[in-house]
Amino acid sequence: MGSIEDLDYPQIIVQYSNGFLISKVMFTACELGVFDLLLESGKPLSSDAIAAHLGASTIGMKRLLDACVGLKLLAVEMTQEGVLYRNTEISNIYLTKSSPKSQYHIMMYYSNTVYLCWQYLADAVREGRNQYERAFGISSKDPFGAMYRSDEEMLKFMAGQNSVWSICGRDVLVAFDLSPFTQIYDLGGGGGALAQECVSLYPNSTVTIYDLPKVVQVAKEQFISPKERQIAFHEGDFFNDSIPEAELYILSKILHDWDDDKCIQLLAKVYKACKPGGGVLLVESLLNEDKSGPVETQLYSMNMLVQTEGKERTAAEYSKLLEAAGFGVIQVKKTGKLYDAVLGRK
């Protein structure tokens, strides 16, 4: 085994230190519309042309574009007229607004909201609570009241969550055969992207999105067409209001927002409402049992610290919550992607 001097620790530290810079370059290029412009143009463009189209300085845009090339988000072509820039395949698929798999909205939410909370990560670690009060000057006692502090902020959050399910939704919904369940409630279903994926995969099912009245209103106006006959809505607060009877309940990225007691409280309500033989599908990013990784899930757990009252958990920890609420047969499926699935049966 080599000595510590043999390992490239300085380079690792530099890479980790540059993480903030890397993400901000990508977020800024998205926000300014670089990738959208290059897609719409249908041809490579010079930095001067891009700067002129987007109302940016030539010197600033040139440096941003070159950084994007270094990050493999753009490619360059050398011509007689000079250097021209074009999107890579990754940028066309994930960073342009018009792509079905666009991650633009979640990136803007991270850039303009999450990053402001993360400035106070040290305070969150010291205090063990979210940082909305410091970041935005509003009470941190109601995390979703803070997240939905304006119609604009709520719309950004909902659009961001929809973009996540555009690339992860199918993986979690096929982790188990859900075809026996025809009456499904998506608790906290937000903008409805997961519900849309569900009825597409299971055409004999109907999915009811249960969410706060203002969230349901935005979902109807912005995201779900009235032609979606298999998707219905139920307005309410599932912690304080009744939960209707159904065969399957989906809780996607819900339990990680709350502490154990609140999770058991919600799951117990779901168990009581669930039809015999029915179940609950938890969609979460699972930690390894020894909590050694995955690193993405560890970082999500840090984000839960600065933004919510919850944390990411292991499969065993979610199973324990389900058992405490009354659910019996519990199955776990790691998808190998960002989010995993846990199915508890009544």
KOLMISE-653613 format. One record per residue (C-alpha): residue number from 1; residue in one letter; chain; z, x, y. Coordinates in steps of 0.1 Angstrom, whole numbers, plus 5000, padded with zeros to 4 digits. Each point is the difference from the previous one (the first is absolute). Example, Ala and Ser with C-alpha at 12.3 -4.5 7.8 and 13.67 -1.06 7.14 Angstrom:
<nodes>
NODE   k r c   c3   c1   c2
NODE   1 A A 5078 5123 4955
NODE   2 S A 4993 5014 5034
</nodes>
This chain:
<nodes>
NODE   k r c   c3   c1   c2
NODE   1 M A 5000 5000 5000
NODE   2 G A 4990 5014 5034
NODE   3 S A 5024 5006 5028
NODE   4 I A 5003 4976 5030
NODE   5 E A 4980 5025 5020
NODE   6 D A 4970 4994 4977
NODE   7 L A 4999 4963 5010
NODE   8 D A 4981 4989 5031
NODE   9 Y A 5030 4984 5016
NODE  10 P A 4989 5007 5036
NODE  11 Q A 4967 4981 4994
NODE  12 I A 5018 4971 4984
NODE  13 I A 5023 4997 5030
NODE  14 V A 4970 5002 5024
NODE  15 Q A 4982 4972 4981
NODE  16 Y A 5031 4978 5001
NODE  17 S A 5006 5007 5037
NODE  18 N A 4964 4991 5007
NODE  19 G A 5002 4966 4982
NODE  20 F A 5008 4982 5033
NODE  21 L A 4970 5017 5017
NODE  22 I A 4977 4991 4971
NODE  23 S A 5009 4963 5000
NODE  24 K A 4998 4997 5038
NODE  25 V A 4965 5015 5000
NODE  26 M A 4988 4973 4975
NODE  27 F A 5018 4972 5018
NODE  28 T A 4985 5011 5033
NODE  29 A A 4965 5002 4987
NODE  30 C A 5005 4964 4986
NODE  31 E A 5015 4987 5032
NODE  32 L A 4972 5014 5022
NODE  33 G A 4973 4986 4977
NODE  34 V A 4984 5033 4988
NODE  35 F A 4993 4988 4964
NODE  36 D A 4988 4966 5011
NODE  37 L A 4976 5015 5025
NODE  38 L A 4985 5024 4974
NODE  39 L A 4996 4972 4975
NODE  40 E A 4983 4977 5025
NODE  41 S A 4977 5027 5013
NODE  42 G A 4985 5006 4966
NODE  43 K A 4994 5036 5008
NODE  44 P A 5020 5031 5009
NODE  45 L A 5010 5004 5036
NODE  46 S A 5009 5029 5023
NODE  47 S A 5035 5004 5014
NODE  48 D A 4987 4993 5035
NODE  49 A A 4984 4968 4988
NODE  50 I A 5031 4988 4982
NODE  51 A A 5022 5008 5030
NODE  52 A A 4976 4981 5024
NODE  53 H A 5000 4970 4977
NODE  54 L A 5037 4999 4996
NODE  55 G A 5010 5009 5036
NODE  56 A A 5017 5032 4991
NODE  57 S A 4999 5035 5014
NODE  58 T A 4975 5023 4984
NODE  59 I A 5025 5028 4995
NODE  60 G A 5026 4977 4984
NODE  61 M A 4975 4983 4978
NODE  62 K A 4984 5032 4987
NODE  63 R A 5034 5013 4989
NODE  64 L A 5009 4967 4983
NODE  65 L A 4967 4999 4982
NODE  66 D A 5004 5036 4988
NODE  67 A A 5035 4992 4987
NODE  68 C A 4985 4970 4981
NODE  69 V A 4975 5023 4985
NODE  70 G A 5027 5024 4988
NODE  71 L A 5018 4970 4985
NODE  72 K A 4968 4989 4981
NODE  73 L A 4999 4968 5020
NODE  74 L A 4968 5010 5017
NODE  75 A A 4971 5023 4990
NODE  76 V A 4977 5020 5023
NODE  77 E A 4963 5006 5000
NODE  78 M A 4985 5030 5018
NODE  79 T A 4967 4991 5019
NODE  80 Q A 4979 5015 5027
NODE  81 E A 5017 4977 5024
NODE  82 G A 5034 5013 4990
NODE  83 V A 5029 4988 4978
NODE  84 L A 4999 4963 4989
NODE  85 Y A 5028 4981 4984
NODE  86 R A 5000 4973 4973
NODE  87 N A 5025 4981 4979
NODE  88 T A 5009 5011 4965
NODE  89 E A 5000 4974 4972
NODE  90 I A 5038 4997 5003
NODE  91 S A 4999 4992 5037
NODE  92 N A 4973 4974 4995
NODE  93 I A 5020 4982 4973
NODE  94 Y A 5035 5003 5013
NODE  95 L A 5000 5008 5038
NODE  96 T A 4973 4976 5014
NODE  97 K A 5012 4965 5010
NODE  98 S A 4971 4982 4984
NODE  99 S A 5006 5014 4965
NODE 100 P A 5015 4976 4974
NODE 101 K A 5024 5028 4991
NODE 102 S A 5008 5010 5036
NODE 103 Q A 5034 5015 5006
NODE 104 Y A 4995 4999 5037
NODE 105 H A 5027 4974 5007
NODE 106 I A 5028 5016 4980
NODE 107 M A 4992 5033 5017
NODE 108 M A 5003 4984 5034
NODE 109 Y A 5033 4985 4990
NODE 110 Y A 5013 5033 4988
NODE 111 S A 4987 5018 5031
NODE 112 N A 5014 4976 5026
NODE 113 T A 5031 4986 4983
NODE 114 V A 5012 5019 4970
NODE 115 Y A 4997 5034 5018
NODE 116 L A 5022 4988 5028
NODE 117 C A 5028 4991 4976
NODE 118 W A 4996 5033 4981
NODE 119 Q A 5008 5019 5032
NODE 120 Y A 5035 4990 4993
NODE 121 L A 5001 5010 4964
NODE 122 A A 5030 5023 5005
NODE 123 D A 5019 4971 5016
NODE 124 A A 4991 4977 4971
NODE 125 V A 5013 5026 4975
NODE 126 R A 5032 5004 5019
NODE 127 E A 5006 4963 5004
NODE 128 G A 4984 4986 4969
NODE 129 R A 4981 4972 5019
NODE 130 N A 4966 4992 5015
NODE 131 Q A 4990 5012 5034
NODE 132 Y A 4984 4971 5018
NODE 133 E A 5027 5000 5027
NODE 134 R A 4992 5036 5010
NODE 135 A A 4963 4997 4996
NODE 136 F A 4994 4966 5016
NODE 137 G A 5033 4990 5016
NODE 138 I A 5004 4969 4978
NODE 139 S A 5027 4991 4975
NODE 140 S A 4997 5017 4966
NODE 141 K A 5021 4973 4983
NODE 142 D A 4969 4979 4991
NODE 143 P A 4973 5024 4988
NODE 144 F A 4972 4974 4999
NODE 145 G A 5010 4986 5033
NODE 146 A A 4994 5035 5013
NODE 147 M A 4968 5005 4980
NODE 148 Y A 4987 4966 5013
NODE 149 R A 5012 5006 5036
NODE 150 S A 4967 4989 5014
NODE 151 D A 4970 4980 4987
NODE 152 E A 4979 5032 5004
NODE 153 E A 5025 5021 4980
NODE 154 M A 5001 4973 4973
NODE 155 L A 4962 4999 4997
NODE 156 K A 4998 5038 4998
NODE 157 F A 5026 5000 4972
NODE 158 M A 4983 4972 4980
NODE 159 A A 4966 5016 5004
NODE 160 G A 5014 5033 4989
NODE 161 Q A 5016 4985 4968
NODE 162 N A 4967 4983 4993
NODE 163 S A 4982 5033 5001
NODE 164 V A 5024 5015 4975
NODE 165 W A 4993 4972 4975
NODE 166 S A 4963 5004 5004
NODE 167 I A 5003 5033 4981
NODE 168 C A 5032 4994 4979
NODE 169 G A 5001 4962 4993
NODE 170 R A 4979 4999 4969
NODE 171 D A 5019 5028 4983
NODE 172 V A 5033 4982 5002
NODE 173 L A 4986 4966 4991
NODE 174 V A 4984 5012 4968
NODE 175 A A 5030 5020 4989
NODE 176 F A 5010 4970 4980
NODE 177 D A 4979 4970 4988
NODE 178 L A 5010 4973 5026
NODE 179 S A 4974 4975 4987
NODE 180 P A 5027 4978 4984
NODE 181 F A 5015 4994 5034
NODE 182 T A 4980 4974 5020
NODE 183 Q A 5026 4990 5026
NODE 184 I A 5009 5031 5020
NODE 185 Y A 5021 5006 5032
NODE 186 D A 4995 5032 5020
NODE 187 L A 5033 5004 5018
NODE 188 G A 4994 5018 5033
NODE 189 G A 4963 4999 4993
NODE 190 G A 4991 5007 5037
NODE 191 G A 4963 5003 5007
NODE 192 G A 4991 4989 4965
NODE 193 A A 4979 5029 4987
NODE 194 L A 5020 5002 4968
NODE 195 A A 4997 4962 4995
NODE 196 Q A 4963 5003 5004
NODE 197 E A 4998 5027 4975
NODE 198 C A 5021 4980 4976
NODE 199 V A 4979 4968 5001
NODE 200 S A 4969 5022 4996
NODE 201 L A 5014 5016 4969
NODE 202 Y A 5015 4968 4986
NODE 203 P A 4977 4971 5010
NODE 204 N A 5022 4974 4983
NODE 205 S A 5029 5008 5022
NODE 206 T A 5012 4987 5033
NODE 207 V A 5020 5022 5023
NODE 208 T A 5023 4988 5028
NODE 209 I A 5009 5024 5027
NODE 210 Y A 5036 4995 5010
NODE 211 D A 5009 5016 5033
NODE 212 L A 5015 4995 5034
NODE 213 P A 4983 4972 5021
NODE 214 K A 4985 5024 5025
NODE 215 V A 4986 5023 4972
NODE 216 V A 4985 4970 4983
NODE 217 Q A 4983 4989 5032
NODE 218 V A 4985 5034 5006
NODE 219 A A 4988 5002 4963
NODE 220 K A 4983 4966 5004
NODE 221 E A 4983 5010 5033
NODE 222 Q A 4991 5036 4993
NODE 223 F A 4998 5008 4963
NODE 224 I A 4997 4970 4976
NODE 225 S A 4970 4977 5003
NODE 226 P A 5006 4962 4994
NODE 227 K A 4973 5003 4973
NODE 228 E A 5025 5020 4979
NODE 229 R A 5010 4969 4980
NODE 230 Q A 5021 5019 4975
NODE 231 I A 5023 5013 5028
NODE 232 A A 5027 4979 5016
NODE 233 F A 5028 5006 5024
NODE 234 H A 5037 4993 5002
NODE 235 E A 5020 5007 5032
NODE 236 G A 5035 5012 4997
NODE 237 D A 5026 5028 4998
NODE 238 F A 5005 5006 4963
NODE 239 F A 5035 5014 5005
NODE 240 N A 5012 4968 5018
NODE 241 D A 4976 4973 4989
NODE 242 S A 4993 4985 4966
NODE 243 I A 4975 5016 4977
NODE 244 P A 4977 4975 4982
NODE 245 E A 4995 4999 4962
NODE 246 A A 4971 5022 4987
NODE 247 E A 4990 5019 4969
NODE 248 L A 4998 5034 5016
NODE 249 Y A 5013 5016 5031
NODE 250 I A 4985 5031 5015
NODE 251 L A 5023 5022 5022
NODE 252 S A 4977 5028 5012
NODE 253 K A 5018 5026 5021
NODE 254 I A 5028 4976 5007
NODE 255 L A 5031 5013 4981
NODE 256 H A 4996 5035 5014
NODE 257 D A 5008 4986 5035
NODE 258 W A 5035 4989 4989
NODE 259 D A 5033 5013 4986
NODE 260 D A 5010 4992 4964
NODE 261 D A 5022 4970 5009
NODE 262 K A 4972 4983 5020
NODE 263 C A 4975 5007 4972
NODE 264 I A 5022 4984 4974
NODE 265 Q A 5005 4970 5023
NODE 266 L A 4963 4995 5003
NODE 267 L A 4992 5006 4964
NODE 268 A A 5027 4975 4989
NODE 269 K A 4984 4973 5022
NODE 270 V A 4966 5009 4984
NODE 271 Y A 5015 4998 4965
NODE 272 K A 5015 4966 5007
NODE 273 A A 4967 4986 5013
NODE 274 C A 4979 5016 4973
NODE 275 K A 4987 4978 4972
NODE 276 P A 5012 5009 4965
NODE 277 G A 4976 5026 4985
NODE 278 G A 4990 5010 5035
NODE 279 G A 5007 5033 5018
NODE 280 V A 5000 5022 5030
NODE 281 L A 4977 5029 5007
NODE 282 L A 5014 5028 5021
NODE 283 V A 4975 5023 5017
NODE 284 E A 5016 5032 5012
NODE 285 S A 4995 5037 5000
NODE 286 L A 5023 5013 4972
NODE 287 L A 5020 5032 5002
NODE 288 N A 5003 5021 4969
NODE 289 E A 5033 4993 4982
NODE 290 D A 5014 5034 5012
NODE 291 K A 4987 4993 5035
NODE 292 S A 4980 5033 4999
NODE 293 G A 4969 4982 5013
NODE 294 P A 4974 4988 5006
NODE 295 V A 5001 5016 5034
NODE 296 E A 4981 4970 5015
NODE 297 T A 5028 4977 4988
NODE 298 Q A 5027 5023 5013
NODE 299 L A 4983 4999 5034
NODE 300 Y A 4997 4962 4998
NODE 301 S A 5038 4999 4994
NODE 302 M A 5006 5021 5031
NODE 303 N A 4978 4975 5018
NODE 304 M A 5022 4971 4987
NODE 305 L A 5029 5019 5015
NODE 306 V A 4985 5001 5035
NODE 307 Q A 4985 4965 4999
NODE 308 T A 5019 4977 4977
NODE 309 E A 5033 4994 4982
NODE 310 G A 4985 5011 4966
NODE 311 K A 4988 5029 4979
NODE 312 E A 4975 5008 4972
NODE 313 R A 5015 4998 4964
NODE 314 T A 4994 5010 4965
NODE 315 A A 4987 4977 4973
NODE 316 A A 5036 4999 4985
NODE 317 E A 5014 4990 5034
NODE 318 Y A 4976 4971 5004
NODE 319 S A 5007 4989 4964
NODE 320 K A 5037 5000 5008
NODE 321 L A 4994 4977 5030
NODE 322 L A 4979 4977 4979
NODE 323 E A 5026 4998 4972
NODE 324 A A 5027 4993 5026
NODE 325 A A 4980 4970 5012
NODE 326 G A 4995 4987 4964
NODE 327 F A 4966 5012 4990
NODE 328 G A 4997 5011 4964
NODE 329 V A 4969 5018 4986
NODE 330 I A 4990 5026 5025
NODE 331 Q A 4968 5021 4998
NODE 332 V A 4991 5029 5022
NODE 333 K A 4965 5013 5006
NODE 334 K A 4992 5031 5020
NODE 335 T A 4965 4998 5013
NODE 336 G A 4995 5036 5010
NODE 337 K A 4992 4988 5035
NODE 338 L A 5021 4993 5031
NODE 339 Y A 5018 4969 4986
NODE 340 D A 5013 4991 4966
NODE 341 A A 5010 4967 4983
NODE 342 V A 5031 4986 4985
NODE 343 L A 4999 4966 4982
NODE 344 G A 5032 4980 4993
NODE 345 R A 4999 4969 4978
NODE 346 K A 5023 4970 5000
</nodes>
